[in-house]
Amino acid sequence: MTSGSWKDIGEAVRNQRLHLGWTQQDAADQSGMSLATWRLIEAGERELYQELTIRKVCRAFGWPSDAFTVTLDTGEPPELVELTQTSSARATAASAAALADRPARPLPIGFARKYLALTHTEQAMVEGYLDALLARQTRP
């Protein structure tokens, strides 16, 4: 078994992005990160990223959250995922279905209403923050 490198991850990320027909800007927007960060990941020149950044890439592509770790350990890139399988596509389809089935009424006041008013990027940031808080609470 050979181990992978961040260059392998960058190549896998680039291949998946091209497979979906996304530009680097499209991918950065879908993941909720800056274009500069996206370019760094694809270039594979850094060896350390925040966990939130890694989760954003995996979520945008519908990859398991440990996809980068597996690639670094084994050298095997994640499988290419079709557009309909990505979490962004599933979330968009689920939101559209939920809106179609929901009777017209005002949204409840509070966190949910504020969350739904956020952009996709802002929602991803909130989700990442909440995930990090939950991860801290579950650590021994």
Buried (B, 14 or more C-beta within 10 A) or exposed (E): EEEBBBEBBBBBBBBBBEEBEBEBEBBBBBBBBEBEBBBBBBEBEEEEBEEBBBBBBBBBBBBEEEBBEBBBEEEBBBEEBEEEBBBBBEEEEEEEEEEEEEEEEEEEEEEEEEEEEEEBBEBBBBBBEEBBEEEEEEEE
